[in-house]
Amino acid sequence: VFGGLYLPWLREAMWGNLAEAEALLREGDTLSVVKYDWDCDGNDEIAVHGENVSIIVAPHRGGAVELYILPALRENAADALTRRVEAYHHAAVSAHVNSSADRENDALWKDQSHFKGEAASQVLPGLASENSALGSSASGENRAASIHEIERGNTLAQLPPADLDVRSLIQIRLVDTALSEQDWQNARYIPARSFTTEVLTAIVADTKTDRVKLILRPDNQNLKYLVEIEVFQDGRMTYTVNWHGISLPDSSLMLVELSLGARTRVSAECDSAVTRWNFPIETIAKSERGLERTVQGQAIAYLVPIARGAATINFVPSGSSQGTLAPRAVIAP
């Protein structure tokens, strides 16, 4: 079965419908906080719900924001797919190696005089979407290629990039200043330290009618690492990470990586970054036409000097302005 998770328009439609359901369920509600195991992984998440926003925070994943639903925009701003290496990627690389060897053999045979008039076989480089959609029957007539023939024609010169962790709205890593933008995009680096799996404990520090503030600290009291998340009634959110109390090398940078939906209408800015990188999150997935390259979200990296000790990221949905959000889309009865 092709599609499903790898088709962004299906995910967008699903999140849009869930956002409409949230709008009906939360109409007129002020912000509230609930603790429960949202994804049945054995760990409790923190949910903040209100009329204009719903977020899910995973303390056991370093304070990852796994869900950022905005009913007025009918979207989950955190809808970005994690890049993974699939079994068929390995098969496509093997097919590319074998086809390269076949072409070399064909070239050798073509040099023989009695094969000069014979056409050489060709395997087009790159993705299998470039492959022919026609096959040949026993009688030599052109016909539509079967799915098995298309799959056998899938070739990749190399495996696609695989992300270091399951993506969430925000991930924090300590990296060397020598990290290049290309290595970041291709996930070809090893962080000096990753906070993406740090187990934190969350407390509700402040609850008002128009905002909720969460503070997340590590269970290890010796680790002076702090995350503060403030969610506003109009859908805005601020995410602050503080590493003042940690002894870290000055030659390092704190990499604040954001993963946003490909067509999100949420803007994000970091107040203390000296460098900003971004790229479209792309996957190469199997389809009925072969292998297809699809944009699954957008990644943004903010590089913050260690000496600054903290970084704040502001998320602002389109239409929000200090408690007033654009009118919600009309929901058909």
N, C-alpha and C positions, 0 to 999 in steps of 0.2 A: 504494500500500500504506500503510495507516494504522498508527500505533502505533510499534513498534520502540523507538528511542532515547527518544521522548517519553513512553513508558509506564513510570512509576517501578516498578510492581510487576514488570514483566519484568526491569528492571535489577536490582532487589533479589533476584529469584529467581536470576538469573545469578551475581551476586556471592556469594549464599549457597552455590551449588553449587561455585564456585571456592574459597570458604573451606573447604568440606568437603574438596576435593581437597588444599588446602594442609595441612589437619589430618592427612591420611593421609601426605602426602609428608614433613612435617616432624616427625612424632611422635618425641618424645624428643630433638630437636635443641636445642642451645644456639644463641645468636645468632651469625650469620655475616654477612659483608659481601661483596657481589659488585658488580663494575662492568661494565655492558654496555648496549647500545642497546636498551632495553626496548620502545620504541614505533616503532623503525625510522625515526626522524626525522633520523638522521645525527648525533645527539648522545648521548653516553653518560650513563646515569643510574646512581645508586647504589642498590642494593637491600640492605635489611637483612632477613634472614629468621630466624625462630625458631619454636619450637613454638606459641607463642601470638600471634605478630604477624608481619606482613610489610608493609614500607613501601617505596615507591619515591620517591626524591628526585631532582629535576631541577636540577642546578647551573646549567645555562644559562638557567633561568627564575627566577633569583634565589633558588634553594634551595626551590623549590615542592615540597610533598609531594603527589604525584599519586595515590598509592594508600596506603590505611591499612586493611589487611585484618586482621580479628580472628576467627580460626577459632571460638573459643568462642561468639562472638555471631553467627556466620554473616553477617557484613556487611562492607562496605567503608565505613568512616565518612566517606570523602571523596566519596561518591556524590552529587554535586550537579551538576545540568545547567547549562551556560552558556546564558544568554538571548541569542538571536540574532533578527534581523529576517529573516524568510523572504519569498520572492517572493509568496506568497499573502497576506501581511500588506499589501503594497502594493496588491494587487488588491482587498482588502477595504476599504481606505481609499478607493480610487477609487470602489468601489461605493457606499459611504456618501455620498460627495459627489454622485454621480449621483442616488441615491435622494432626497437632500435637494432637489435641483433638481426632480425629478419631483413631489415633494410640493407644492412651491411652485406648479408649473404646475397640479396638480390643484386646489389651493385657488382659483386664478384661474378655472378652468373651472367650479367649483362655484358661483361667484357668478353665473354666467349662468343665467337662468331655465330654459332648456330642458335644463340638466344637474342641476337641483336634486334630482331623485329618484335620481341615480346615486351609488352608493357610492364613496367616495374610496379609492384604494389606500393601503396602509399598509406601512411598513417599520419593524419594531421596532428600537429603538436597542440598542447594545451588541453582545454576542456573537451569533454565528449559532446558538448552541444555543437561543436564544430563538425562532428561526424556526420556522414550521410544518413539520411532517414530512409534510404532505399536499400533493399537487399536484392539478391538474385535467386530466382527459383531454379529448379533443375533444368528447366527448358531454356533458361537464359533470360526470361522475361523479368522486367522490373516489377517490384511489388513493395508494399510497405514492410519495413524491417520489423521483426518480432522484438519483443522486449528483451529476450535473451541475446539476440544479435546486437542490440543497442548496448546492453551491459558488457558484452564481450569487447565492444569497441571503446569503452571508457578508458581513457589514459590520463595520467597525471605525471608530470616530470618530477614532482616531489610532493611530500605530504604537506597538507595545508597547516597553518599555525593552530596550535591548541592553547587555550587560555590556562594560566597558572592556577586559577581558582574558579569555582562557579560564580558567575557574575552577579553583582547586586548593584544597587544605585551608587554606593560609595565603598571603595576599598582603600586601605592605607598600607603602604609598604615603604621601608627604608631602602634606598638605592644609592649606588655610587654615583659620583658626579660625572663619571665617564659614560654613563648610560646614554645611548643614542636613541633618537626618535624611531628609527627603523627597527632597532632591536626591541624597543617597547611595543611597537605595533605588531611585530611577529612573535611576541612573548619569548624572545630568545635571550633571557637574562635570568639570573638568580638573585632575588632581593637579599640584601644584608640581613634584613629582618622583615617578617610579614606579620601584620596585626589582624589579618583576615580570619584567623582561627583562634584569636585570643578570646578566652571565656570571660565574659564580663557579667556583672550583676547590675540590674537596672532598678532605679528608684524613681518615683514620681516626685520631683522637687517642687513643682508649682502647678497648680490647676486653677485657671480662671475661665470665665465664660468665653473669652476670645483667644486663649492660648493654653498650651500644655507644655511643660518642660520636663524632659527626662534626663537623668544623669546616670551614666554607665561607668563603673569602675571594675578593675580586675579583682578576682578573689585574692590574688597574691598582693598583699599590702605593700610589698617591697617594690612593686612595679608602679611607678608614678605616671600612669597613663589615664587619661580622662576623656570621655566623649559626652558632649551635651547636645541634645536634640530639642529644638523648640518648634512646635507645630502650631500654626495660627488658624483661626476659624475660617479665614478666607482662602486657605489652601497653601499659603506660603510655608516654607520650612527653612530653618537654619540648622546647620550641622557643624559643630565645632569639635576639633580634636586637639588635645593639649598634651604635649610631651615634655613640658618644662622640667619635670623632676627626673627624667631619664638621662643617664650619661651616654651620649651618642657622639661619634666622631664628627668633627666639623667638616670633614671632607665628604660627608654624606648629604643627601637631600631626602626630604619626605615627599614621596610620590602619592598624591591624592588622585585616585582614578575614579571617574564617573562613568556609569553605563546607562545611557538614556535610550528611550524608544526612538526609532528611526525618524518618526514624524511628530515627535512630541512638541507641544506648545508650551513647554516649561523652559525658562532660561536659567542658567546656573553661572555663578561667578564666585571666584575665590579671592579674598581680600589681600592675601599675603604671598601669592605666587609670583615668582620671577620669570617663569616660563610656562607657556600653555601649548600643548600639543593636542591634536585631535585626528581621528580617522573613522571611516565607516566600518562598523563591525560586519564582516562578510563571512559567509559560510559557503562551502562547496558541497552540495547535497544531491543525492540521486533523484531523478525525476523521470517521467515517461519519455523525455527527449534525451536522456543521458545525464551528465553531471551539469548542474547549474550553479552559477555564482549569484548569491542573493544577499542584499543588505539587510541585516538583522538588528540594527541599532547604531548608535554612535558612541564612540569612546572619547573621553576628554581626560587629559592628564595635566594636573597642576603640580609643578615642582617648587617646593618651598624650602628655603634654607633652614638648616637645623637650628641656627641661632635665633630664629624668630619664635620658636617654642610652641607655636600654635597656628592653626589655620581654621578659618570659618568659610563655609560654602553656603551661599544664599540661593535658594530655589524659589523662583517666582513664576507662577502660572500666568499665562496670557489672560489679561482682563482683571487680575487681582490688584487691589489698591487699598491697603490699610483697612481691611474688613469688608470691602465691597467687591464682590465677584460678579462678572458678567452674568446675565440671566441664564439659568440652566436651560438646556435644550428641552423642547416639548416632548413628552413621552406619550406615544399613542396609547389609548386605552386598550 
